[in-house]
């Protein structure tokens, strides 16, 4: 369970990381891809943070994750400069793909389509 300090730090990191990723993508000229930071989980000792990214279209998620993970150190450096008055030490970032939207779409299509598990049990 997160304490209030962890929640505050994770919200600050979420906002800053999202801005940095969007700026980097704009500089690279990446178009047609939407990347958002859905959640940041900070460890109890503030040494590491799990950063969950949502990528649309989801076919680009592996490529975007690879690029963002490669740039993790530069992202950390920019975050440290932005949040220097709020954080003594910036945690190390580990990036993950948040596939909850894909999971929801899969469930929704299953319930609407022919492979509805509820309808199969009735037959």
Phi, psi and omega in degrees: 000134183279141173270176185294327178295317178298318180297317180296314180296319181294325177292319178298313180296319181300314181295312183293316181296320179299316179298317182295315180296318179295320178295317180296320180292324178294319178296321181286344181082022178288122181236150178082009179235131178247122180240128176228150177267111185274328183199148174230122178252115181264137179291164184298323181269007178060026180269336179217158180219132174269123182249120182258125182249140173249127185240132175233126001286147187293344177295336181271359189298319181294318180294315180295318179300319179297316180294317182291320178295324178295327182266015185302319181293319179290325176296317179299319180297315180294320178297320181297325178286324179289321187252028184295335179274347183251336183234135173283319183222131179271131181290160173286141183259136172237122186263140178225155174271129176269105184261022182295326178292321176296321179297317179296316178298320180295317178296316181297316179292327177295319181289329180274331188268193182286336183269033179291116183293335179289316179292329179294326181289331182286336185283000000 
